[in-house]
Amino acid sequence: MNIHPNSLSNWLRQYRNYGKKRLESNYDKTDVSEHSDEIKRLREIEKKYIEQRDHIEILKKFQAFLKESE
């Protein structure tokens, strides 16, 4: 599983000393509302990126068409 032996021994020690709760991730418990503005901003950036990428592809095809027509 490509887990470093030190990580595994740390996890085992934490489990033995503190139980399962100590090993549970806090990542899933993060309040999504804290990041909603950032998520909206990133979605808008992604949308603009996709639009620009599509425009570039259309321009490339048009340029190739013009070269064929010459």
Summary of the structure (lengths in Angstrom):
residues: 70
radius of gyration: 25.1
end to end distance: 58.6
largest distance: 77.6
contacts: 117
relative contact order: 0.05
helix: 84%
strand: 0%
